[in-house]
Amino acid sequence: MVTPTLTTVERASRVRLMIFDVDGVLTDGSLLFTAEGDHMKAFNSLDGHGLKLLREAGIETAIITGRRSGIVERRAQDLRITHLHQGAADKAQVFAELLRATGMTADACGYMGDDWPDLPVMVQCGFAAAPANAHPEVIARAHWVAQARGGQGAAREVCDVILRAQHRYEPLLAAACGAHNA
């Protein structure tokens, strides 16, 4: 018997933990260095607010990234992301550790990645997403692809998709509008 394929909305409705790569997803993938060798990264404020909205809706967030950066640590603190995993040479192993630590199943997780190192996690998750400018092999394996590029609103788009699928978008929007009318 063939199991019916889940729709994007069904997949997004099951997400309880959304995991993001950094370079090429939460940033545009550019690696900027000062003359002193310090790293710089630019993050999109819309993306950041989307992650905050997920947290408000009771959906946990995490970062799994191959690089190490104090800037990423600071951004994770600003967004109150408690599951930060940097220097992940084997993202699948880190994902397995994250599942054990949170008690989540892979089906209850989403992952947004843009390149081959993200594939081992993406193919295990219940909901795999990619920015518009992700590598073609990543796009081919994603359940959903953003219209925006990495670092330019792609993460916000996926947050909105998850919130809508879980019927939490409108209540959060109403609360935001009500806060400004008071």
Phi and psi restraints in degrees (value plus and minus 20) as a CYANA .aco file:
   2 VAL   PHI    -107.9   -67.9
   2 VAL   PSI     110.2   150.2
   3 THR   PHI     -99.7   -59.7
   3 THR   PSI     111.0   151.0
   4 PRO   PHI     -85.5   -45.5
   4 PRO   PSI     124.8   164.8
   5 THR   PHI     -94.7   -54.7
   5 THR   PSI     115.2   155.2
   6 LEU   PHI     -93.5   -53.5
   6 LEU   PSI     124.7   164.7
   7 THR   PHI     -98.6   -58.6
   7 THR   PSI     146.0   186.0
   8 THR   PHI     -78.5   -38.5
   8 THR   PSI     -63.1   -23.1
   9 VAL   PHI     -83.5   -43.5
   9 VAL   PSI     -63.5   -23.5
  10 GLU   PHI     -81.3   -41.3
  10 GLU   PSI     -62.5   -22.5
  11 ARG   PHI     -83.4   -43.4
  11 ARG   PSI     -67.1   -27.1
  12 ALA   PHI     -85.3   -45.3
  12 ALA   PSI     -50.9   -10.9
  13 SER   PHI     -89.6   -49.6
  13 SER   PSI     -37.7     2.3
  14 ARG   PHI    -113.3   -73.3
  14 ARG   PSI     -26.7    13.3
  15 VAL   PHI     -90.0   -50.0
  15 VAL   PSI     104.8   144.8
  16 ARG   PHI    -136.7   -96.7
  16 ARG   PSI     -35.9     4.1
  17 LEU   PHI    -161.0  -121.0
  17 LEU   PSI      98.0   138.0
  18 MET   PHI    -128.5   -88.5
  18 MET   PSI     105.4   145.4
  19 ILE   PHI    -132.4   -92.4
  19 ILE   PSI     120.0   160.0
  20 PHE   PHI    -146.4  -106.4
  20 PHE   PSI     121.3   161.3
  21 ASP   PHI     -97.7   -57.7
  21 ASP   PSI     149.2   189.2
  22 VAL   PHI    -124.2   -84.2
  22 VAL   PSI     -92.0   -52.0
  23 ASP   PHI     -85.9   -45.9
  23 ASP   PSI      98.5   138.5
  24 GLY   PHI      73.6   113.6
  24 GLY   PSI     -27.2    12.8
  25 VAL   PHI    -141.3  -101.3
  25 VAL   PSI     -85.4   -45.4
  26 LEU   PHI    -104.7   -64.7
  26 LEU   PSI     -32.8     7.2
  27 THR   PHI    -147.3  -107.3
  27 THR   PSI     153.3   193.3
  28 ASP   PHI    -100.3   -60.3
  28 ASP   PSI     -18.7    21.3
  29 GLY   PHI      73.4   113.4
  29 GLY   PSI     -28.6    11.4
  30 SER   PHI     -88.5   -48.5
  30 SER   PSI     120.5   160.5
  31 LEU   PHI    -130.9   -90.9
  31 LEU   PSI      88.2   128.2
  32 LEU   PHI    -124.2   -84.2
  32 LEU   PSI     114.9   154.9
  33 PHE   PHI    -148.9  -108.9
  33 PHE   PSI     120.4   160.4
  34 THR   PHI    -101.4   -61.4
  34 THR   PSI     150.4   190.4
  35 ALA   PHI     -80.5   -40.5
  35 ALA   PSI     -46.8    -6.8
  36 GLU   PHI    -102.7   -62.7
  36 GLU   PSI     -23.2    16.8
  37 GLY   PHI      71.7   111.7
  37 GLY   PSI     -14.4    25.6
  38 ASP   PHI     -92.5   -52.5
  38 ASP   PSI     126.1   166.1
  39 HIS   PHI    -109.5   -69.5
  39 HIS   PSI     127.6   167.6
  40 MET   PHI    -152.3  -112.3
  40 MET   PSI     123.8   163.8
  41 LYS   PHI    -158.7  -118.7
  41 LYS   PSI     126.7   166.7
  42 ALA   PHI    -130.3   -90.3
  42 ALA   PSI     105.4   145.4
  43 PHE   PHI    -128.0   -88.0
  43 PHE   PSI     130.1   170.1
  44 ASN   PHI    -111.6   -71.6
  44 ASN   PSI     109.2   149.2
  45 SER   PHI     -87.9   -47.9
  45 SER   PSI     -50.4   -10.4
  46 LEU   PHI     -83.5   -43.5
  46 LEU   PSI     -62.9   -22.9
  47 ASP   PHI     -79.6   -39.6
  47 ASP   PSI     -66.4   -26.4
  48 GLY   PHI     -79.9   -39.9
  48 GLY   PSI     -61.1   -21.1
  49 HIS   PHI     -87.6   -47.6
  49 HIS   PSI     -54.7   -14.7
  50 GLY   PHI     -80.7   -40.7
  50 GLY   PSI     -62.5   -22.5
  51 LEU   PHI     -84.7   -44.7
  51 LEU   PSI     -57.9   -17.9
  52 LYS   PHI     -83.9   -43.9
  52 LYS   PSI     -59.0   -19.0
  53 LEU   PHI     -85.2   -45.2
  53 LEU   PSI     -58.7   -18.7
  54 LEU   PHI     -79.0   -39.0
  54 LEU   PSI     -65.7   -25.7
  55 ARG   PHI     -80.6   -40.6
  55 ARG   PSI     -63.6   -23.6
  56 GLU   PHI     -80.5   -40.5
  56 GLU   PSI     -51.0   -11.0
  57 ALA   PHI    -105.1   -65.1
  57 ALA   PSI     -18.5    21.5
  58 GLY   PHI      67.3   107.3
  58 GLY   PSI      -6.4    33.6
  59 ILE   PHI    -119.7   -79.7
  59 ILE   PSI     102.7   142.7
  60 GLU   PHI     -92.4   -52.4
  60 GLU   PSI     133.8   173.8
  61 THR   PHI    -146.3  -106.3
  61 THR   PSI     133.2   173.2
  62 ALA   PHI    -168.1  -128.1
  62 ALA   PSI     139.5   179.5
  63 ILE   PHI    -145.3  -105.3
  63 ILE   PSI     112.2   152.2
  64 ILE   PHI    -146.9  -106.9
  64 ILE   PSI      95.5   135.5
  65 THR   PHI    -155.3  -115.3
  65 THR   PSI     128.2   168.2
  66 GLY   PHI     -97.3   -57.3
  66 GLY   PSI     -43.9    -3.9
  67 ARG   PHI    -115.0   -75.0
  67 ARG   PSI     143.8   183.8
  68 ARG   PHI    -134.3   -94.3
  68 ARG   PSI     114.4   154.4
  69 SER   PHI    -177.1  -137.1
  69 SER   PSI     112.1   152.1
  70 GLY   PHI     -83.7   -43.7
  70 GLY   PSI     -48.6    -8.6
  71 ILE   PHI     -85.4   -45.4
  71 ILE   PSI     -61.9   -21.9
  72 VAL   PHI     -86.4   -46.4
  72 VAL   PSI     -60.4   -20.4
  73 GLU   PHI     -79.6   -39.6
  73 GLU   PSI     -63.5   -23.5
  74 ARG   PHI     -84.7   -44.7
  74 ARG   PSI     -62.9   -22.9
  75 ARG   PHI     -83.4   -43.4
  75 ARG   PSI     -61.8   -21.8
  76 ALA   PHI     -82.5   -42.5
  76 ALA   PSI     -59.4   -19.4
  77 GLN   PHI     -83.7   -43.7
  77 GLN   PSI     -65.8   -25.8
  78 ASP   PHI     -78.2   -38.2
  78 ASP   PSI     -57.7   -17.7
  79 LEU   PHI    -111.4   -71.4
  79 LEU   PSI     -19.2    20.8
  80 ARG   PHI      36.8    76.8
  80 ARG   PSI      23.9    63.9
  81 ILE   PHI    -108.2   -68.2
  81 ILE   PSI      94.6   134.6
  82 THR   PHI    -106.9   -66.9
  82 THR   PSI     -41.4    -1.4
  83 HIS   PHI    -123.6   -83.6
  83 HIS   PSI      67.2   107.2
  84 LEU   PHI    -132.9   -92.9
  84 LEU   PSI     101.2   141.2
  85 HIS   PHI    -146.7  -106.7
  85 HIS   PSI      85.2   125.2
  86 GLN   PHI    -126.3   -86.3
  86 GLN   PSI     139.4   179.4
  87 GLY   PHI      47.8    87.8
  87 GLY   PSI       9.9    49.9
  88 ALA   PHI    -100.3   -60.3
  88 ALA   PSI      74.9   114.9
  89 ALA   PHI     -90.2   -50.2
  89 ALA   PSI     -52.8   -12.8
  90 ASP   PHI    -141.8  -101.8
  90 ASP   PSI      72.0   112.0
  91 LYS   PHI     -85.1   -45.1
  91 LYS   PSI     -50.8   -10.8
  92 ALA   PHI     -84.9   -44.9
  92 ALA   PSI     -60.0   -20.0
  93 GLN   PHI     -85.6   -45.6
  93 GLN   PSI     -63.3   -23.3
  94 VAL   PHI     -83.6   -43.6
  94 VAL   PSI     -59.6   -19.6
  95 PHE   PHI     -81.1   -41.1
  95 PHE   PSI     -63.8   -23.8
  96 ALA   PHI     -81.3   -41.3
  96 ALA   PSI     -61.0   -21.0
  97 GLU   PHI     -85.4   -45.4
  97 GLU   PSI     -58.7   -18.7
  98 LEU   PHI     -85.0   -45.0
  98 LEU   PSI     -60.7   -20.7
  99 LEU   PHI     -81.9   -41.9
  99 LEU   PSI     -64.0   -24.0
 100 ARG   PHI     -82.8   -42.8
 100 ARG   PSI     -63.5   -23.5
 101 ALA   PHI     -87.0   -47.0
 101 ALA   PSI     -54.4   -14.4
 102 THR   PHI    -116.2   -76.2
 102 THR   PSI     -37.0     3.0
 103 GLY   PHI      55.3    95.3
 103 GLY   PSI      -7.3    32.7
 104 MET   PHI    -102.1   -62.1
 104 MET   PSI     139.5   179.5
 105 THR   PHI    -120.4   -80.4
 105 THR   PSI     138.7   178.7
 106 ALA   PHI     -80.2   -40.2
 106 ALA   PSI     -54.6   -14.6
 107 ASP   PHI     -83.9   -43.9
 107 ASP   PSI     -44.6    -4.6
 108 ALA   PHI    -110.2   -70.2
 108 ALA   PSI     -13.2    26.8
 109 CYS   PHI    -132.8   -92.8
 109 CYS   PSI     127.5   167.5
 110 GLY   PHI    -136.9   -96.9
 110 GLY   PSI     135.5   175.5
 111 TYR   PHI    -164.7  -124.7
 111 TYR   PSI     113.2   153.2
 112 MET   PHI    -134.0   -94.0
 112 MET   PSI      98.6   138.6
 113 GLY   PHI    -157.2  -117.2
 113 GLY   PSI     148.9   188.9
 114 ASP   PHI    -149.2  -109.2
 114 ASP   PSI     -30.1     9.9
 115 ASP   PHI    -165.2  -125.2
 115 ASP   PSI     154.9   194.9
 116 TRP   PHI     -72.0   -32.0
 116 TRP   PSI     -59.2   -19.2
 117 PRO   PHI     -80.5   -40.5
 117 PRO   PSI     -37.5     2.5
 118 ASP   PHI    -105.3   -65.3
 118 ASP   PSI     -38.9     1.1
 119 LEU   PHI     -79.5   -39.5
 119 LEU   PSI     -60.8   -20.8
 120 PRO   PHI     -78.8   -38.8
 120 PRO   PSI     -49.2    -9.2
 121 VAL   PHI    -105.6   -65.6
 121 VAL   PSI     -63.3   -23.3
 122 MET   PHI     -76.6   -36.6
 122 MET   PSI     -61.0   -21.0
 123 VAL   PHI     -93.0   -53.0
 123 VAL   PSI     -33.7     6.3
 124 GLN   PHI    -113.2   -73.2
 124 GLN   PSI     -46.9    -6.9
 125 CYS   PHI     -94.2   -54.2
 125 CYS   PSI     134.7   174.7
 126 GLY   PHI     -90.9   -50.9
 126 GLY   PSI     -43.6    -3.6
 127 PHE   PHI    -161.8  -121.8
 127 PHE   PSI      88.1   128.1
 128 ALA   PHI    -126.7   -86.7
 128 ALA   PSI     109.9   149.9
 129 ALA   PHI    -147.8  -107.8
 129 ALA   PSI     138.2   178.2
 130 ALA   PHI    -165.8  -125.8
 130 ALA   PSI     128.4   168.4
 131 PRO   PHI     -92.1   -52.1
 131 PRO   PSI     143.5   183.5
 132 ALA   PHI     -78.7   -38.7
 132 ALA   PSI     -52.0   -12.0
 133 ASN   PHI    -118.1   -78.1
 133 ASN   PSI       0.0    40.0
 134 ALA   PHI     -86.2   -46.2
 134 ALA   PSI     141.2   181.2
 135 HIS   PHI     -79.3   -39.3
 135 HIS   PSI     122.9   162.9
 136 PRO   PHI     -73.7   -33.7
 136 PRO   PSI     -55.0   -15.0
 137 GLU   PHI     -87.4   -47.4
 137 GLU   PSI     -51.5   -11.5
 138 VAL   PHI     -92.7   -52.7
 138 VAL   PSI     -65.8   -25.8
 139 ILE   PHI     -78.4   -38.4
 139 ILE   PSI     -60.1   -20.1
 140 ALA   PHI     -82.9   -42.9
 140 ALA   PSI     -45.7    -5.7
 141 ARG   PHI    -124.5   -84.5
 141 ARG   PSI     -20.8    19.2
 142 ALA   PHI    -101.9   -61.9
 142 ALA   PSI     125.7   165.7
 143 HIS   PHI    -101.6   -61.6
 143 HIS   PSI     -42.3    -2.3
 144 TRP   PHI    -170.6  -130.6
 144 TRP   PSI     119.3   159.3
 145 VAL   PHI    -144.9  -104.9
 145 VAL   PSI     109.8   149.8
 146 ALA   PHI     -89.8   -49.8
 146 ALA   PSI     137.8   177.8
 147 GLN   PHI    -101.1   -61.1
 147 GLN   PSI     -48.6    -8.6
 148 ALA   PHI    -105.1   -65.1
 148 ALA   PSI     138.1   178.1
 149 ARG   PHI    -104.4   -64.4
 149 ARG   PSI     143.6   183.6
 150 GLY   PHI     -78.4   -38.4
 150 GLY   PSI     116.6   156.6
 151 GLY   PHI      56.4    96.4
 151 GLY   PSI     -17.7    22.3
 152 GLN   PHI    -149.7  -109.7
 152 GLN   PSI      12.0    52.0
 153 GLY   PHI      89.0   129.0
 153 GLY   PSI     -21.0    19.0
 154 ALA   PHI     -83.1   -43.1
 154 ALA   PSI     -62.1   -22.1
 155 ALA   PHI     -85.2   -45.2
 155 ALA   PSI     -58.1   -18.1
 156 ARG   PHI     -83.6   -43.6
 156 ARG   PSI     -61.2   -21.2
 157 GLU   PHI     -78.2   -38.2
 157 GLU   PSI     -65.8   -25.8
 158 VAL   PHI     -88.4   -48.4
 158 VAL   PSI     -55.1   -15.1
 159 CYS   PHI     -81.1   -41.1
 159 CYS   PSI     -64.6   -24.6
 160 ASP   PHI     -83.0   -43.0
 160 ASP   PSI     -59.0   -19.0
 161 VAL   PHI     -81.2   -41.2
 161 VAL   PSI     -64.9   -24.9
 162 ILE   PHI     -84.9   -44.9
 162 ILE   PSI     -66.8   -26.8
 163 LEU   PHI     -81.5   -41.5
 163 LEU   PSI     -60.8   -20.8
 164 ARG   PHI     -86.8   -46.8
 164 ARG   PSI     -62.8   -22.8
 165 ALA   PHI     -82.7   -42.7
 165 ALA   PSI     -48.6    -8.6
 166 GLN   PHI    -119.5   -79.5
 166 GLN   PSI      -8.1    31.9
 167 HIS   PHI      37.5    77.5
 167 HIS   PSI      16.1    56.1
 168 ARG   PHI    -132.6   -92.6
 168 ARG   PSI     -31.1     8.9
 169 TYR   PHI     -84.3   -44.3
 169 TYR   PSI     -74.0   -34.0
 170 GLU   PHI     -81.2   -41.2
 170 GLU   PSI     -65.2   -25.2
 171 PRO   PHI     -80.6   -40.6
 171 PRO   PSI     -58.7   -18.7
 172 LEU   PHI     -87.1   -47.1
 172 LEU   PSI     -59.3   -19.3
 173 LEU   PHI     -85.4   -45.4
 173 LEU   PSI     -63.5   -23.5
 174 ALA   PHI     -81.4   -41.4
 174 ALA   PSI     -61.1   -21.1
 175 ALA   PHI     -84.2   -44.2
 175 ALA   PSI     -59.6   -19.6
 176 ALA   PHI     -86.0   -46.0
 176 ALA   PSI     -61.2   -21.2
 177 CYS   PHI     -88.3   -48.3
 177 CYS   PSI     -59.8   -19.8
 178 GLY   PHI     -85.3   -45.3
 178 GLY   PSI     -53.3   -13.3
 179 ALA   PHI     -85.8   -45.8
 179 ALA   PSI     -49.0    -9.0
 180 HIS   PHI    -106.6   -66.6
 180 HIS   PSI     -37.6     2.4
 181 ASN   PHI    -109.4   -69.4
 181 ASN   PSI     -32.8     7.2
